[in-house]
Amino acid sequence: MTGTPGAATSRRVAWLLALAAGALCFLAGTQRDFWAPDEPDFAQQTREMIERRDLLIPYQNGVPYSEKPPLFYWAMALTTPLSGFDVHPATTRLPSALGAAAMVFGAAWLAGRRGGRTEALLAGAVTATAPVVWWQGQFLQIDAFFSALVFWGFVAEWGVWNDPEHAGRWRWALHLLIPAAILAKGPLAVVLLGLVAVVECVRVRSTRPLLDLGPVRGAAVAVLLVVPWYVAASLHGGREYAYDLIVNQNWNRFWHAFDHIQPWWFYVESVFVDFEPWTLPALAAPFVLLRGGLFRERTELRHAATVFAVCFLFLSTSQSKQGKYLLAAYPFAALLLAAAVAAAERGGRDGWAAAVTFFRGWALFAALLFVGAAVALPAVVARRFPEYAPLGWAVAVPLGLGGAGVAAVLAARRREAAPALLALAAVLAAGEASAAISIFPAIDERKTGRSFFTRLAPRFAHGEPLAYYGDPYRCYPILVLRRKTAHPRTEAELAAWLAREPGGQVLVTEEHRSRWTDPALTTLVVKERALIGSGEVFLMGRP
């Protein structure tokens, strides 16, 4: 399958959109420090890898950290030569930005193979500006990196089944992407890719699709690349580390969750936040495509619908749910939306006018929402967050002007929906860039409390005893102080530590401090304090 004559143009579009998405994410990532809860942890774990000169497993505060396998840490470590071989907010976020860019490129490229330039533009723009894609692409978490590997695994499956000219290359790509995904986040990728293959087997009533993927060679490659690390890491980290890494963080987290516990319908709600304003038109897209018979004609659309359904349904069975877990599926939703809009426009007036009207109506509705938000936002921010009053205007201006621009495009292109939806994507991109440039730096100090911890640094420059009280452990203090701390988890442990270290001091949040009942702790006095996030953080010690 070589694609349409316009495939080369669509490929250029895909590259340009991926570059723009990566640049937008990188821009946002340069505007702020590491934000709790996860970013300081990933940064510190990577720093400790480098300081120990041991890339086998990550450490946190000197203790083996077993929540994630090593590939994402290795990717972050590879960025440290750009920042003096230390972690830096901008550089360590590069793997996330590249992951988002890879998904944008894939959505645009796959849409453009048969759909041409318009579909490539729509699919890539929708993917790039979806809130969850943009946020994860500029945030130091594993999800954009892992989702890009899984997304391209789904694309490789489609290539094996539908691109016979390059099936061998696609098969090798799949066999390398699977172990990479396992080394990034565990075996979830194998399950999702396997379920899509099973659905394809059921559809054609044959095991041929599964056999075409080369499962024996794929398993051998995965074993060769994955098992040695798991064995070495388990021996190095010990039995408790191995159990948490293999059993607790995979099987127990999925079926017997200990965090992020949500009801089965959680993703029904989350898609309206994470993929807005594209959710409703994307939900309408399969009906438009069914009516046009395009699922029969275009295998990539059928595959996209299968992938999204499998991810949505299977992940809904897990007790532990977060909206970002669906990240790898959203580019396929964008692909369906782009194909539906283009099909409705190509269909002309007979039988397709309602679909074009719906997509145009949604663009107008979203534009009016943006204008309404632009009018209300400055007053709302000034009333609720008076210290940040100017920030309301920083976002209101691009939203208001952009919403008016979408309405103008609709008026100028009365029989088309795609131009207005592309204008809508441009408004989102402008709003996201404005938030990155204006809002992120303005709230950075409140989010991190860097000046507070910087002020504390001289107190502990020579190894003075310091404890962190709280569970889970959060790494921002040691990231700034550049030192490890004691970490008592109970009041009894903290009291015992203070008995051993009479001059010791404790970092604690107001939430944890308010629950203290041990007399040895209630007599501690506040040495320093700062408002960080939604509460106060204290440095406490004996009078």
C-alpha positions, 0 to 999 in steps of 0.5 A, a space after each residue: 500500500 503506497 497511499 494516495 498521490 498526495 501522500 508525500 504532501 501529507 507526510 510533510 504536513 505530519 512532520 510540520 505538525 509534530 515539530 509544532 507540537 513538540 515545540 509547544 510542549 518544550 516551550 511549556 516545559 521551559 517556563 517552570 520548575 519541577 511541580 509536585 507530586 510526580 515531577 520532582 520524584 522522577 527528576 531526583 530518581 534520575 539524579 540519583 542514578 547518575 550520582 551512583 553511576 548505576 543505571 540498573 535501577 532508580 533510587 529515591 532518597 537512597 532506597 531502590 524505587 520499584 514503581 517503574 522499570 528503567 527505560 524512561 529514566 534512561 531516556 531522561 538520563 540521556 538528556 543530562 549532557 545538555 544540562 551539565 549532567 544534572 537534571 533540569 526542568 527543560 531537558 528532562 521533559 524532552 522525552 515527554 515532548 518527543 512522545 507527544 510529537 510522535 503521536 501527533 506525527 503518527 495521527 497525521 501520517 496515518 490519516 494522510 495516507 488515504 485521506 490526503 492533506 486535509 485529513 492529515 491536518 485535522 488529525 494532527 491538529 486535533 491530537 496536538 491540541 487535545 488537553 491531555 496530549 498537550 499536558 502530558 507532553 510538557 509534564 515530567 511523567 512517563 505517560 506520553 513516552 509510554 503512550 507513544 510506544 504503545 500507539 506506534 505498536 498499534 500502528 505497526 499491527 495495522 501495517 503488518 495486516 494492511 501494508 504487505 509491501 512493508 509487512 516485514 519492517 512493521 513486524 520488526 518494529 512491533 517486536 522492538 516496540 513491545 519490549 521497549 514498552 514493557 521496559 517503560 511501564 510493564 506488560 500492559 502494552 502486551 495485553 492491549 496489543 494482544 486484545 486488538 489482535 484477538 478482535 481482528 481474529 474474531 472479525 475475520 474468523 481466523 487466527 491468521 492476523 495473530 500468526 502474521 504478527 510473528 508471535 514466536 519471534 516477538 516473544 523471543 525478542 521480548 524475552 531477550 531484551 526484557 528478562 535479563 534486566 528483570 533478573 538483574 534488577 530483582 537480584 540487585 534490589 532484593 525480594 521486596 523490590 522484585 515483588 513490588 515491581 512485578 506483582 504489586 505495580 502490575 497485577 495488584 494495581 490493576 485488579 486490587 488497586 491501592 491508588 487512583 480508585 475510580 468507578 467503572 464509568 470513570 472514562 465516560 466522564 474523563 473523555 469530556 475533559 481530556 479530549 475536549 472540545 473534540 469529544 462530541 464530534 469524535 463520538 459522532 464520527 463513527 456514525 458518519 463513517 458507517 453511513 459512508 461505508 468507509 470502515 469497509 473501504 479504509 482499514 486504518 479507520 476500522 483499526 482506529 475504532 478497534 483500538 479506541 474501543 479496546 483501550 476504553 473497555 479494557 482499562 475501564 475494568 481496572 480499579 485504578 484509573 486516570 484519564 491519561 491512561 487512555 492517552 495512546 487511544 486519543 490519536 485514533 479518535 482524532 483520525 476518525 474525526 478527521 476522516 468523518 469531517 472530510 467524508 462529509 465535505 466530499 459527500 456534497 449536499 445530498 445526504 451529507 448536509 446534516 453531518 457538515 451542519 453538525 460539525 460546523 455547529 459544534 465549531 460555532 458552539 465552541 467558538 461562542 464558549 471561548 468568547 464567553 470564557 474570555 469575557 468572564 475569565 478576567 472577572 472570575 480570576 480577579 475575584 477568586 485569585 486577586 493576586 493573579 488578576 492580570 493572568 485572566 487577561 493573558 488567557 482571555 485575549 487569545 480565547 476571545 480573538 480566537 473564538 471571533 476568528 472561528 466565527 469569521 471562518 465559518 462565515 467565509 467558508 459556508 459549506 465546509 467544516 474543516 477550516 473552522 475546526 482547524 481554526 478551533 485547534 489554532 485557538 487551543 494552541 494559542 491558549 495553551 502557549 499563553 498559559 505556558 508563557 504567562 500562567 506557569 511562571 506566575 504560579 511556579 513559586 507557589 507550586 514549588 516553594 523553591 525560595 523556601 527550600 533555597 533559604 533552608 539550604 545553608 542550615 543543612 549544608 554540612 549534613 545537619 540532621 533533617 527528616 521528611 515526614 509524610 507518606 508518600 515521600 516527595 522529592 522536591 526538598 532533597 532536589 533543591 537541598 541536594 541531600 537525602 533525608 531521614 524518612 520516618 513514616 509513623 509518629 513513633 518512628 519520628 519520635 525515636 529519630 528525634 530522640 537519637 538526633 536531639 538537634 534534628 529538624 523535620 519537614 512536614 505539611 500542615 495536613 500531617 502535622 495536624 494529626 500528631 498526638 505523640 507528646 514528643 511531637 506536639 512540643 516541636 516548634 515552627 522554625 520556618 514556614 511557607 505556603 506551598 500549593 494548597 497548604 503550608 509546609 513547616 520546618 520544625 524542631 525543638 524549642 
